[in-house]
Amino acid sequence: EEVKLGIMRTLCDVCESAAAILFCAADEAALCRSCDDKVHMCNKLASRHVRVGLAEPNAVPRCDICENAPAFFYCEIDGSSLCLQCDMIVHVGGKRTHGRYLMLRQRAEFPGDRSGIAEE
């Protein structure tokens, strides 16, 4: 069902097969539960790394302009999330130089968020 909806899970950077549920900023890695246990429980220093849960990829961000189509790009100058069509309309002429980034559609969950995927 996830593939039909165009929703992609982030794969674990260690095993490259299981869906990642955590992100470790110190290691710059997305990890599944099993690999997180192996990597972060092996020594005292690694166990101190702060990790955040990766949210379920169910809420696809919408374009800030048309508010209907899925957003694929983020413009750092305008501070907007844009679909392909609106990006082409907005970024003409001199605005083509705006730095735009592909959105990866991966939300992070922090302590206090309403659903805790890290607690699974």
Steps between C-alpha positions, in 0.01 A plus 500: 500500500788740573630463144154567350479827692847605390620495860856385555651383825856591585718189503745428779848630412664199667314190374345678198197270513276587796301821536678758714317617812769723657748762389832553681646845433843405640530211253300678228311174455144373482468169685255214547438378856735201468793699360443781752534246781821359350657841429397691812512234768855386421672762717431777749587788265278380216212443743503876576418597139171685475266332253161615374220283371404515134129557453277284284510639146123546479462877488634625168561876516292709259608786276489838678371671182219280364449316833393191308787321326778321692805720559823375348727802539594743776623851408736635765457862382119500499470253790237306303420140420397469136357247257667467160245716317506787753880485519519552122255793519664671800863446402529682167749766396730613781332272751656196328808565712309425822646200681239225486520157657322173441278415798573155644162472675646369824364655818683454827322440828633664811417428864158647573360441150159333508608167350825338603631267232827464692307320773386214273 
